[in-house]
């Protein structure tokens, strides 16, 4: 895991859309696995900086170790095991000021935390959440999975009556934090310890469980989720920063990602400039 408060990017890539009618800028941080509290501190700092106009809209792409988090309604009764058992399975419990009920985060779950100005992108809170839902729906459709929004009072994205993606957001002074979690292939047994999002008698599922096709590497799926977000929210001036900690991985890392991302972003109508970062 990395400490994200002072992350060191080893690769920075800039994208510019061929359509320059309205410039909408986004900086994307691909961060690997990040402790939940560290990610929360980073979001708070970035949200403050975005409010002060010190940074542009920013999207964090990451995964968490085993974590249960409770929203601002503090519905701890939807946690079905005692603290002692949480420690036994290696999970942490955290309380946050985001919306929504209790949820689970863990390995093999793709998480996006947008730190964006709703005023800048011209969206209200409801429309913003709808676009987050659409981001996950579009990703699922790429693998032949028909996902949809839930019924009234059922947040997130569903495949029939099985939840595949969760949403919990915080909006303060028009700046967003927290975001979405899409189940690529997490261990679904961890959801049995909670009433997911406070919704009784509904199952949780994953892309691995629902798709009839062989899935690519998780890194590819996470990149596709980012691409869906960029397109749906209309960003056309994008900088991607990739963060890693293992010095052993740095040899061919930059070239590998530059070539793979170049192909992907050209397919979505973007040109690319590649800038290796210095340490």
Secondary structure as UniProt FT lines:
FT   HELIX           4..6
FT   STRAND          9..17
FT   STRAND          25..33
FT   HELIX           36..51
FT   TURN            52..53
FT   STRAND          57..63
FT   STRAND          67..70
FT   TURN            72..73
FT   HELIX           76..78
FT   HELIX           83..88
FT   TURN            89..90
FT   STRAND          92..95
FT   STRAND          103..105
FT   TURN            107..108
FT   STRAND          109..115
FT   HELIX           118..121
FT   HELIX           125..141
FT   TURN            142..144
FT   STRAND          148..149
FT   TURN            152..153
FT   STRAND          157..159
FT   TURN            160..161
FT   STRAND          162..172
FT   TURN            173..174
FT   STRAND          175..183
FT   HELIX           188..193
FT   HELIX           196..198
FT   TURN            200..201
FT   STRAND          203..204
FT   HELIX           207..210
FT   HELIX           218..233
FT   STRAND          237..243
FT   HELIX           247..249
FT   HELIX           250..267
FT   TURN            268..269
FT   STRAND          270..276
//
